[in-house]
Amino acid sequence: MNFPEEIRKIRQRLFMTQEDFAKEIGVAFSTVNRWEGAKSKPNLSAMKSIKEFCLKHDVDFSALEEAWLNYRTEDK
């Protein structure tokens, strides 16, 4: 799976909207929307927040981390 699919899967597993997920990890709704829309990818700080979120909610982070390490956004 690619990064946008992985981030969406984690969010949906917990029945959260993009807005709720964004508040939990400390970013704007539009940021989560860009991640899921394959327009951008999280920086290291955001990934740390997402990892903390996953640990708090007992969600596996490994697939997301792997997808993030291998993910390239297309140049616009």
C-alpha positions as CSV (number, residue, x, y, z in Angstrom):
1,M,0.0,0.0,0.0
2,N,1.1,3.5,-0.6
3,F,1.3,6.3,2.0
4,P,-2.0,8.0,1.3
5,E,-3.9,4.7,1.7
6,E,-2.0,3.8,4.9
7,I,-2.8,7.1,6.6
8,R,-6.4,6.9,5.6
9,K,-6.6,3.3,6.8
10,I,-5.3,4.3,10.3
11,R,-7.7,7.2,10.6
12,Q,-10.7,5.2,9.4
13,R,-9.8,2.2,11.7
14,L,-10.6,4.6,14.6
15,F,-13.7,6.0,12.9
16,M,-12.2,9.5,12.8
17,T,-12.8,12.3,10.3
18,Q,-9.8,14.1,8.8
19,E,-10.5,17.0,11.0
20,D,-10.6,14.9,14.2
21,F,-7.4,13.1,13.2
22,A,-5.7,16.5,12.4
23,K,-6.6,17.8,15.9
24,E,-5.2,14.7,17.6
25,I,-1.8,15.0,15.9
26,G,-1.6,18.8,16.0
27,V,-1.9,19.7,12.3
28,A,-4.5,21.5,10.2
29,F,-7.4,19.6,8.5
30,S,-6.0,20.7,5.1
31,T,-2.7,19.0,5.9
32,V,-4.3,15.6,6.5
33,N,-6.4,16.2,3.3
34,R,-3.2,16.8,1.3
35,W,-1.6,13.7,2.7
36,E,-4.5,11.5,1.8
37,G,-4.8,13.2,-1.6
38,A,-1.1,12.4,-2.4
39,K,-0.3,16.1,-2.6
40,S,2.3,16.1,0.2
41,K,3.8,13.9,2.8
42,P,4.4,14.5,6.6
43,N,7.6,15.9,7.8
44,L,9.6,14.1,10.5
45,S,7.9,16.1,13.3
46,A,4.4,15.1,12.0
47,M,5.5,11.5,11.7
48,K,6.6,11.5,15.4
49,S,3.1,12.8,16.3
50,I,1.5,10.2,14.2
51,K,3.6,7.5,15.8
52,E,2.6,8.7,19.3
53,F,-1.0,8.7,18.1
54,C,-0.7,5.1,17.0
55,L,0.9,4.0,20.2
56,K,-1.8,5.7,22.2
57,H,-4.6,4.0,20.2
58,D,-2.8,0.6,19.9
59,V,-2.6,0.9,16.1
60,D,0.3,-0.7,14.2
61,F,2.6,2.0,12.8
62,S,5.1,-0.2,10.9
63,A,3.2,-0.2,7.5
64,L,2.7,3.5,7.6
65,E,6.4,4.1,8.5
66,E,7.6,1.9,5.6
67,A,5.2,3.6,3.2
68,W,6.5,7.0,4.4
69,L,10.1,6.1,3.9
70,N,9.4,4.9,0.3
71,Y,6.9,7.6,-0.7
72,R,7.6,10.3,-3.2
73,T,5.1,13.0,-4.0
74,E,4.8,13.8,-7.7
75,D,6.3,17.1,-8.7
76,K,3.6,19.6,-9.6
